[in-house]
Amino acid sequence: MSRRRENFRMVGKLAVISAGMFAFGYVLIPIYKHICEVTGINILSLSERQVPGNGVAGRDVKLPANTQVDTSRTITVEFDANARGPWDFKPARSSIQVHPGELATVMYEFQNVQNRRMAAQAIPSYAPRQAAAHFNKLECFCFSQYTLEPGEKKEWPVAFVVDPRLPKDVTTITLSYTFFEVGGKTPAAPATVSAAPRAPAEAGS
């Protein structure tokens, strides 16, 4: 009898732990977003909180008045995409070259390959780590939830500026996104990858 009581207690403890883990995963994104806003890391602009199409994008994005382009430096920005679930998710270009202070835009392509409506969102990460504070996104789909119908395709922009104060030894930045279904298990941000020097990529604005 005592063993059965102990088993019930153990099941109860496990249920509480599971509920706590679920609750933590549910609030992880709002917490992370709040931390970003407080610390200024991975800065989210107003347009990032809007549904794509409601904000300005691409060349229509306005640069801060005090931004100056450093034409003496060229930074290679690489784009990575990770899908957690039945999505076709990829950048339109694998990399571009920009000058610090220069506005650049890359499109990301999405497709729901399931035969049901699905909602999802994305989490970004950067490599090297110190580049995060110097990578300013002026338009982005990250941290907002989007719904795609069965087979529906979308293209959403990421407009950004690399801060001229980026350390001189950083010549390559990797922007990585993990795109996952809302309601499923929230994944961790993509593991930081080594931003080793690579062959020059196609230049872009």
C-alpha angles and dihedrals in degrees: 000000000000090000091055090050090051090050091052090050091050092049089050092051092049091049091052091048091049092049090049092051091049091050091049092051091049094054096037096095096049090046092050091047091051092049090051091052094047097045097036092233116137088007113218115211124208091259090059089064092054129084111263109269094033093078130054118268144185116001092355091070111108119232119222110266093241096052114118125189115235102211092178091074133055122199123196111218115198123198124214130183129197122184120203100196140003099333135122100219126167144135118257087231129029094216145350136192121236140171117239108265092025120123113237134176133199126182123225119208123217133185131176103220094184125095091238137067112269136188122208145161139196139237120204131211135178140217127237094034095226090060092069094079090051099046106090116189114204094179126020143151093218122120094015124101121237133189124214126189121229108297093358118151127207138178120208127181134232110202115186147162125212109223112242087226089071108131112269093237092061109090100152130047124187117206110197128186131194112203116197141169116265110239093033127093111304108236126217118256113277114281112261110259127205112265096212119175113272138185113290111279127216110288119244139177 
